[in-house]
Amino acid sequence: AIKRFQVRNMCDASSQRDLRDASVYSTFTMPKLYNKMIYCVSCAIHARVVRVRNKKLRASPEGRIYVRPTFGKGGGKGN
């Protein structure tokens, strides 16, 4: 199984700003969502959480270093 721990804000930045402006408390911090995602191998590959590697790369120590893919977040061709 593949395990990923995901920490997200409860609402987006514009809603946070509106709530902060409307709040009575000056030091109010928005709570966060903490999720532990557990995927089976086939679902993790389908959801692009992990990538398929060939047998030689899996066996080598360099293949064990995982770099999370950045889909559409800059740094690649066409962005």
Protein Blocks (a to p, Z undefined) as FASTA:
>chain_A
ZZddddddfbdfklmmmmmmmpmblkbccddddddddddfklmmmnomaccddfklmmpm
klmpccdddehighiehZZ
